[in-house]
């Protein structure tokens, strides 16, 4: 084979390898950028919400926190703590975050299953699935979770009267074992998210 032809073949192969390597690095950089955006816009916030729910359950179980709250304060703040987690559960699906987080499939599965378990821990056969779904939606403004002040404004709106009644009834009679289950699942969720966000939590789990 003529040397010129050999040189051309080698050059073409080398160019193809270089192109493939460049494409691989570009795809990796794009994937990492998407992951960072999801971490910053959703996972960090969910971690904070799950931690808040953990502390609310711990406060009610271990520190007699309800004795120091008015009924209205207890119900609205607790509903907001529940609703924020439910809102982010909806957002992770509606924004396609699970599909975009391509690496560590086990972590994604564990986060999704723990959110599912936390959701179903709220099911007392009165505070039903679609009540919980609507509570999450109540806290959403498109792809943003509303502030507590905005939530209080929605709390008194007629369109949310049904879910307000359902979550109020749930919180009025929530049992100690159910609070323990919610706290356990919220704590597990914080631990899972910490592994992905690399932002340490101030939470101290009950068994530490």
Buried (B, 14 or more C-beta within 10 A) or exposed (E): EEEEEEEEEEEEEEEEEEEEEEEEEEEEEEBEEBBEEBBEBBBBBBBBBBBBBBBBBBBBBEEEBBEEBEEEEBBBBBBBBBBBBBBBBBBBEEBEBBEEBEEEEEBBEBBBEBBEBBBEBBBBEEBBEEBBBBBBBBBBEEEEBBEEEEBBEBBEEEEBEEBBEBBBBBBEEBEEEBBBBBBBBBBBBBBBBBEBBEEEBEBEBEEE
